[in-house]
Structures are given as structure tokens and as C-alpha cells.
Amino acid sequence: MRVLFDTNVLFSALVFPSGLCHKALSTAILLGDEIVIPDYVKEELVETIERKFPNKIPDILPFLETISHVSFSSKTVFTERNA
């Protein structure tokens, strides 16, 4: 299954590890779902965390590095659908 997480869900999942958003993200990872995080969401996530919880950036960087390749553009999605 392909799952798209927005900035708010990712922010909550990473900053509040006992919350529902963390459980949703963890479940998707454990089930082997394809996690789709567009570049603009990743950029907004980093900006938000730097602004609100700058001390958490070192803890979150490994996760952000693993998702750096998981992005798409509308052109890519359109091409895949019509291929």
C-alpha cells in the first residue's frame, strides 16, 4: 500500500513518540507500506522542527536521511499511471 503522510502527521509522529501519529507511522513501516513523502513536505517538516524544537533535529536527521529518496512529483505519478 502507498501511504502519504503530511507535515502535521510527521511532525507529531517524530516529536511526540507516544501519540497516535507515531503509531500510524510505525505501523506503516512495520507493514512494509510504501511511505510517500513529497520533497515539499520534508522541507516544511525540517523548517517546523527547527523553529519549534531545534534540539530534536539531531535525533530526527537519521529518519530524514532515510526518506530523502521517497519523493515524487505530479509528473512522475502521471507517468506511472499512464505507463
N, CA, C and O atoms as CSV, one atom per row, in Angstrom:
chain,resi,resn,atom,element,x,y,z
A,1,MET,N,N,0.847,-1.168,0.000
A,1,MET,CA,C,0.000,0.000,0.000
A,1,MET,C,C,0.894,1.232,0.000
A,1,MET,O,O,1.941,1.239,0.648
A,2,ARG,N,N,0.501,2.246,-0.702
A,2,ARG,CA,C,1.205,3.521,-0.740
A,2,ARG,C,C,0.507,4.469,0.229
A,2,ARG,O,O,-0.704,4.676,0.148
A,3,VAL,N,N,1.291,5.050,1.158
A,3,VAL,CA,C,0.739,5.922,2.191
A,3,VAL,C,C,1.445,7.268,2.137
A,3,VAL,O,O,2.675,7.329,2.152
A,4,LEU,N,N,0.672,8.347,2.076
A,4,LEU,CA,C,1.227,9.694,2.078
A,4,LEU,C,C,0.975,10.320,3.445
A,4,LEU,O,O,-0.164,10.379,3.908
A,5,PHE,N,N,2.036,10.783,4.081
A,5,PHE,CA,C,1.923,11.479,5.357
A,5,PHE,C,C,2.178,12.958,5.126
A,5,PHE,O,O,3.129,13.326,4.437
A,6,ASP,N,N,1.331,13.810,5.699
A,6,ASP,CA,C,1.552,15.245,5.556
A,6,ASP,C,C,2.463,15.740,6.676
A,6,ASP,O,O,2.848,14.978,7.563
A,7,THR,N,N,2.798,17.020,6.623
A,7,THR,CA,C,3.731,17.606,7.580
A,7,THR,C,C,3.236,17.479,9.010
A,7,THR,O,O,4.015,17.140,9.901
A,8,ASN,N,N,1.970,17.741,9.245
A,8,ASN,CA,C,1.445,17.697,10.611
A,8,ASN,C,C,1.548,16.301,11.219
A,8,ASN,O,O,1.906,16.160,12.388
A,9,VAL,N,N,1.242,15.283,10.445
A,9,VAL,CA,C,1.304,13.910,10.951
A,9,VAL,C,C,2.758,13.524,11.228
A,9,VAL,O,O,3.063,12.951,12.274
A,10,LEU,N,N,3.648,13.836,10.295
A,10,LEU,CA,C,5.059,13.506,10.501
A,10,LEU,C,C,5.640,14.259,11.692
A,10,LEU,O,O,6.381,13.690,12.494
A,11,PHE,N,N,5.302,15.529,11.802
A,11,PHE,CA,C,5.784,16.333,12.928
A,11,PHE,C,C,5.350,15.699,14.247
A,11,PHE,O,O,6.169,15.495,15.143
A,12,SER,N,N,4.075,15.394,14.359
A,12,SER,CA,C,3.563,14.787,15.591
A,12,SER,C,C,4.187,13.414,15.846
A,12,SER,O,O,4.501,13.071,16.986
A,13,ALA,N,N,4.363,12.643,14.793
A,13,ALA,CA,C,4.948,11.303,14.945
A,13,ALA,C,C,6.379,11.377,15.460
A,13,ALA,O,O,6.786,10.563,16.289
A,14,LEU,N,N,7.138,12.344,14.977
A,14,LEU,CA,C,8.546,12.439,15.344
A,14,LEU,C,C,8.787,13.150,16.671
A,14,LEU,O,O,9.738,12.832,17.385
A,15,VAL,N,N,7.939,14.098,16.997
A,15,VAL,CA,C,8.145,14.884,18.216
A,15,VAL,C,C,7.439,14.272,19.425
A,15,VAL,O,O,7.896,14.426,20.557
A,16,PHE,N,N,6.342,13.587,19.187
A,16,PHE,CA,C,5.562,13.000,20.277
A,16,PHE,C,C,5.444,11.487,20.070
A,16,PHE,O,O,4.432,11.011,19.555
A,17,PRO,N,N,6.473,10.728,20.470
A,17,PRO,CA,C,6.524,9.300,20.161
A,17,PRO,C,C,5.463,8.434,20.841
A,17,PRO,O,O,5.339,7.254,20.512
A,18,SER,N,N,4.711,8.978,21.760
A,18,SER,CA,C,3.663,8.158,22.389
A,18,SER,C,C,2.287,8.426,21.787
A,18,SER,O,O,1.286,7.893,22.267
A,19,GLY,N,N,2.231,9.242,20.747
A,19,GLY,CA,C,0.947,9.628,20.175
A,19,GLY,C,C,0.459,8.735,19.046
A,19,GLY,O,O,1.153,7.822,18.599
A,20,LEU,N,N,-0.739,9.022,18.608
A,20,LEU,CA,C,-1.395,8.261,17.549
A,20,LEU,C,C,-0.657,8.376,16.209
A,20,LEU,O,O,-0.579,7.402,15.461
A,21,CYS,N,N,-0.121,9.552,15.907
A,21,CYS,CA,C,0.588,9.726,14.634
A,21,CYS,C,C,1.848,8.864,14.585
A,21,CYS,O,O,2.186,8.313,13.538
A,22,HIS,N,N,2.532,8.751,15.705
A,22,HIS,CA,C,3.709,7.880,15.759
A,22,HIS,C,C,3.304,6.431,15.529
A,22,HIS,O,O,3.992,5.682,14.836
A,23,LYS,N,N,2.186,6.052,16.116
A,23,LYS,CA,C,1.695,4.684,15.925
A,23,LYS,C,C,1.346,4.429,14.457
A,23,LYS,O,O,1.644,3.361,13.922
A,24,ALA,N,N,0.721,5.404,13.815
A,24,ALA,CA,C,0.365,5.249,12.398
A,24,ALA,C,C,1.614,5.102,11.529
A,24,ALA,O,O,1.669,4.236,10.656
A,25,LEU,N,N,2.611,5.945,11.770
A,25,LEU,CA,C,3.849,5.873,11.000
A,25,LEU,C,C,4.577,4.557,11.266
A,25,LEU,O,O,5.042,3.903,10.332
A,26,SER,N,N,4.676,4.175,12.521
A,26,SER,CA,C,5.337,2.921,12.881
A,26,SER,C,C,4.639,1.722,12.252
A,26,SER,O,O,5.292,0.801,11.762
A,27,THR,N,N,3.327,1.737,12.269
A,27,THR,CA,C,2.555,0.634,11.682
A,27,THR,C,C,2.810,0.537,10.181
A,27,THR,O,O,2.993,-0.556,9.644
A,28,ALA,N,N,2.819,1.679,9.514
A,28,ALA,CA,C,3.077,1.670,8.066
A,28,ALA,C,C,4.464,1.111,7.767
A,28,ALA,O,O,4.646,0.358,6.811
A,29,ILE,N,N,5.435,1.485,8.589
A,29,ILE,CA,C,6.797,0.981,8.394
A,29,ILE,C,C,6.843,-0.521,8.632
A,29,ILE,O,O,7.412,-1.265,7.833
A,30,LEU,N,N,6.246,-0.965,9.728
A,30,LEU,CA,C,6.267,-2.394,10.070
A,30,LEU,C,C,5.545,-3.255,9.037
A,30,LEU,O,O,5.943,-4.390,8.778
A,31,LEU,N,N,4.491,-2.712,8.456
A,31,LEU,CA,C,3.740,-3.463,7.445
A,31,LEU,C,C,4.422,-3.450,6.082
A,31,LEU,O,O,3.995,-4.143,5.159
A,32,GLY,N,N,5.478,-2.661,5.964
A,32,GLY,CA,C,6.191,-2.597,4.697
A,32,GLY,C,C,5.498,-1.740,3.659
A,32,GLY,O,O,5.756,-1.876,2.463
A,33,ASP,N,N,4.616,-0.854,4.110
A,33,ASP,CA,C,3.940,0.040,3.173
A,33,ASP,C,C,4.947,0.992,2.535
A,33,ASP,O,O,5.973,1.314,3.133
A,34,GLU,N,N,4.652,1.433,1.340
A,34,GLU,CA,C,5.476,2.444,0.681
A,34,GLU,C,C,5.071,3.797,1.242
A,34,GLU,O,O,3.946,4.254,1.038
A,35,ILE,N,N,5.981,4.423,1.939
A,35,ILE,CA,C,5.701,5.720,2.551
A,35,ILE,C,C,6.122,6.799,1.571
A,35,ILE,O,O,7.287,6.877,1.179
A,36,VAL,N,N,5.177,7.621,1.184
A,36,VAL,CA,C,5.419,8.673,0.203
A,36,VAL,C,C,5.461,10.007,0.937
A,36,VAL,O,O,4.497,10.414,1.586
A,37,ILE,N,N,6.607,10.677,0.817
A,37,ILE,CA,C,6.760,11.988,1.436
A,37,ILE,C,C,7.333,12.923,0.378
A,37,ILE,O,O,8.524,12.866,0.072
A,38,PRO,N,N,6.490,13.776,-0.176
A,38,PRO,CA,C,6.971,14.704,-1.204
A,38,PRO,C,C,8.055,15.629,-0.637
A,38,PRO,O,O,8.090,15.896,0.564
A,39,ASP,N,N,8.925,16.106,-1.508
A,39,ASP,CA,C,10.009,16.991,-1.075
A,39,ASP,C,C,9.493,18.205,-0.318
A,39,ASP,O,O,10.097,18.615,0.674
A,40,TYR,N,N,8.388,18.786,-0.767
A,40,TYR,CA,C,7.887,19.982,-0.101
A,40,TYR,C,C,7.436,19.686,1.334
A,40,TYR,O,O,7.522,20.558,2.199
A,41,VAL,N,N,6.958,18.467,1.590
A,41,VAL,CA,C,6.572,18.083,2.949
A,41,VAL,C,C,7.821,17.936,3.811
A,41,VAL,O,O,7.848,18.393,4.954
A,42,LYS,N,N,8.844,17.306,3.270
A,42,LYS,CA,C,10.094,17.147,4.004
A,42,LYS,C,C,10.685,18.507,4.348
A,42,LYS,O,O,11.126,18.720,5.478
A,43,GLU,N,N,10.701,19.423,3.398
A,43,GLU,CA,C,11.244,20.758,3.644
A,43,GLU,C,C,10.443,21.487,4.721
A,43,GLU,O,O,11.020,22.103,5.617
A,44,GLU,N,N,9.130,21.418,4.634
A,44,GLU,CA,C,8.289,22.066,5.627
A,44,GLU,C,C,8.472,21.423,7.001
A,44,GLU,O,O,8.452,22.119,8.016
A,45,LEU,N,N,8.648,20.121,7.041
A,45,LEU,CA,C,8.866,19.404,8.283
A,45,LEU,C,C,10.151,19.879,8.965
A,45,LEU,O,O,10.151,20.166,10.162
A,46,VAL,N,N,11.231,19.960,8.209
A,46,VAL,CA,C,12.502,20.421,8.769
A,46,VAL,C,C,12.370,21.852,9.287
A,46,VAL,O,O,12.832,22.156,10.387
A,47,GLU,N,N,11.749,22.723,8.512
A,47,GLU,CA,C,11.563,24.117,8.941
A,47,GLU,C,C,10.753,24.198,10.234
A,47,GLU,O,O,11.086,24.968,11.134
A,48,THR,N,N,9.699,23.407,10.320
A,48,THR,CA,C,8.838,23.437,11.500
A,48,THR,C,C,9.570,22.919,12.730
A,48,THR,O,O,9.472,23.506,13.807
A,49,ILE,N,N,10.296,21.831,12.576
A,49,ILE,CA,C,11.030,21.279,13.715
A,49,ILE,C,C,12.151,22.230,14.146
A,49,ILE,O,O,12.372,22.430,15.341
A,50,GLU,N,N,12.848,22.809,13.184
A,50,GLU,CA,C,13.907,23.774,13.530
A,50,GLU,C,C,13.339,24.975,14.282
A,50,GLU,O,O,13.986,25.517,15.178
A,51,ARG,N,N,12.152,25.377,13.922
A,51,ARG,CA,C,11.531,26.534,14.559
A,51,ARG,C,C,10.979,26.200,15.945
A,51,ARG,O,O,11.147,26.982,16.881
A,52,LYS,N,N,10.328,25.055,16.081
A,52,LYS,CA,C,9.637,24.735,17.322
A,52,LYS,C,C,10.455,23.887,18.298
A,52,LYS,O,O,10.369,24.079,19.511
A,53,PHE,N,N,11.246,22.951,17.772
A,53,PHE,CA,C,12.028,22.036,18.610
A,53,PHE,C,C,13.429,21.844,18.028
A,53,PHE,O,O,13.766,20.738,17.607
A,54,PRO,N,N,14.247,22.892,17.996
A,54,PRO,CA,C,15.565,22.773,17.364
A,54,PRO,C,C,16.461,21.711,18.012
A,54,PRO,O,O,17.346,21.162,17.356
A,55,ASN,N,N,16.239,21.428,19.270
A,55,ASN,CA,C,17.048,20.416,19.955
A,55,ASN,C,C,16.745,18.998,19.470
A,55,ASN,O,O,17.525,18.084,19.736
A,56,LYS,N,N,15.636,18.796,18.768
A,56,LYS,CA,C,15.267,17.463,18.276
A,56,LYS,C,C,15.866,17.147,16.899
A,56,LYS,O,O,15.823,15.997,16.463
A,57,ILE,N,N,16.412,18.131,16.225
A,57,ILE,CA,C,16.952,17.919,14.875
A,57,ILE,C,C,17.984,16.786,14.835
A,57,ILE,O,O,17.900,15.945,13.940
A,58,PRO,N,N,18.961,16.719,15.763
A,58,PRO,CA,C,19.929,15.608,15.686
A,58,PRO,C,C,19.274,14.224,15.800
A,58,PRO,O,O,19.752,13.260,15.202
A,59,ASP,N,N,18.198,14.130,16.557
A,59,ASP,CA,C,17.503,12.844,16.704
A,59,ASP,C,C,16.707,12.471,15.464
A,59,ASP,O,O,16.506,11.292,15.176
A,60,ILE,N,N,16.260,13.474,14.738
A,60,ILE,CA,C,15.369,13.260,13.604
A,60,ILE,C,C,16.136,13.128,12.280
A,60,ILE,O,O,15.610,12.577,11.313
A,61,LEU,N,N,17.361,13.627,12.235
A,61,LEU,CA,C,18.133,13.584,10.990
A,61,LEU,C,C,18.269,12.184,10.401
A,61,LEU,O,O,18.118,12.036,9.188
A,62,PRO,N,N,18.545,11.146,11.194
A,62,PRO,CA,C,18.638,9.810,10.578
A,62,PRO,C,C,17.353,9.403,9.842
A,62,PRO,O,O,17.414,8.815,8.762
A,63,PHE,N,N,16.208,9.714,10.421
A,63,PHE,CA,C,14.941,9.406,9.753
A,63,PHE,C,C,14.817,10.203,8.463
A,63,PHE,O,O,14.436,9.657,7.428
A,64,LEU,N,N,15.136,11.480,8.522
A,64,LEU,CA,C,15.020,12.329,7.336
A,64,LEU,C,C,15.949,11.853,6.222
A,64,LEU,O,O,15.602,11.945,5.045
A,65,GLU,N,N,17.115,11.348,6.582
A,65,GLU,CA,C,18.042,10.842,5.570
A,65,GLU,C,C,17.504,9.576,4.908
A,65,GLU,O,O,17.735,9.354,3.720
A,66,THR,N,N,16.793,8.750,5.661
A,66,THR,CA,C,16.252,7.528,5.067
A,66,THR,C,C,15.095,7.811,4.125
A,66,THR,O,O,14.827,7.024,3.218
A,67,ILE,N,N,14.407,8.930,4.332
A,67,ILE,CA,C,13.272,9.241,3.464
A,67,ILE,C,C,13.644,10.168,2.324
A,67,ILE,O,O,12.785,10.546,1.528
A,68,SER,N,N,14.911,10.537,2.233
A,68,SER,CA,C,15.286,11.514,1.216
A,68,SER,C,C,14.990,11.019,-0.195
A,68,SER,O,O,14.777,11.827,-1.100
A,69,HIS,N,N,14.973,9.709,-0.393
A,69,HIS,CA,C,14.722,9.185,-1.730
A,69,HIS,C,C,13.240,8.914,-1.977
A,69,HIS,O,O,12.851,8.561,-3.090
A,70,VAL,N,N,12.424,9.074,-0.961
A,70,VAL,CA,C,10.999,8.765,-1.102
A,70,VAL,C,C,10.255,10.063,-1.400
A,70,VAL,O,O,9.719,10.708,-0.498
A,71,SER,N,N,10.231,10.423,-2.631
A,71,SER,CA,C,9.510,11.624,-3.029
A,71,SER,C,C,8.986,11.423,-4.442
A,71,SER,O,O,9.434,10.535,-5.168
A,72,PHE,N,N,8.058,12.237,-4.807
A,72,PHE,CA,C,7.511,12.126,-6.143
A,72,PHE,C,C,7.058,13.496,-6.608
A,72,PHE,O,O,6.883,14.414,-5.808
A,73,SER,N,N,6.877,13.615,-7.868
A,73,SER,CA,C,6.310,14.829,-8.429
A,73,SER,C,C,5.032,14.442,-9.156
A,73,SER,O,O,4.814,13.268,-9.455
A,74,SER,N,N,4.209,15.401,-9.434
A,74,SER,CA,C,2.969,15.092,-10.141
A,74,SER,C,C,3.275,14.495,-11.514
A,74,SER,O,O,2.507,13.672,-12.012
A,75,LYS,N,N,4.381,14.898,-12.127
A,75,LYS,CA,C,4.767,14.348,-13.423
A,75,LYS,C,C,5.086,12.861,-13.293
A,75,LYS,O,O,4.699,12.067,-14.150
A,76,THR,N,N,5.786,12.483,-12.230
A,76,THR,CA,C,6.135,11.077,-12.020
A,76,THR,C,C,4.875,10.246,-11.834
A,76,THR,O,O,4.733,9.182,-12.436
A,77,VAL,N,N,3.963,10.732,-11.004
A,77,VAL,CA,C,2.728,9.998,-10.752
A,77,VAL,C,C,1.935,9.863,-12.042
A,77,VAL,O,O,1.413,8.787,-12.331
A,78,PHE,N,N,1.834,10.918,-12.811
A,78,PHE,CA,C,1.100,10.882,-14.064
A,78,PHE,C,C,1.728,9.873,-15.023
A,78,PHE,O,O,1.016,9.108,-15.673
A,79,THR,N,N,3.048,9.869,-15.112
A,79,THR,CA,C,3.741,8.941,-15.991
A,79,THR,C,C,3.507,7.508,-15.571
A,79,THR,O,O,3.268,6.648,-16.419
A,80,GLU,N,N,3.571,7.227,-14.254
A,80,GLU,CA,C,3.386,5.867,-13.778
A,80,GLU,C,C,1.968,5.375,-14.073
A,80,GLU,O,O,1.786,4.211,-14.430
A,81,ARG,N,N,0.994,6.217,-13.934
A,81,ARG,CA,C,-0.403,5.815,-14.172
A,81,ARG,C,C,-0.632,5.482,-15.633
A,81,ARG,O,O,-1.407,4.582,-15.957
A,82,ASN,N,N,0.033,6.196,-16.504
A,82,ASN,CA,C,-0.207,6.026,-17.929
A,82,ASN,C,C,0.782,5.100,-18.605
A,82,ASN,O,O,0.720,4.905,-19.819
A,83,ALA,N,N,1.687,4.533,-17.842
A,83,ALA,CA,C,2.702,3.670,-18.442
A,83,ALA,C,C,2.126,2.302,-18.766
A,83,ALA,O,O,2.837,1.438,-19.279
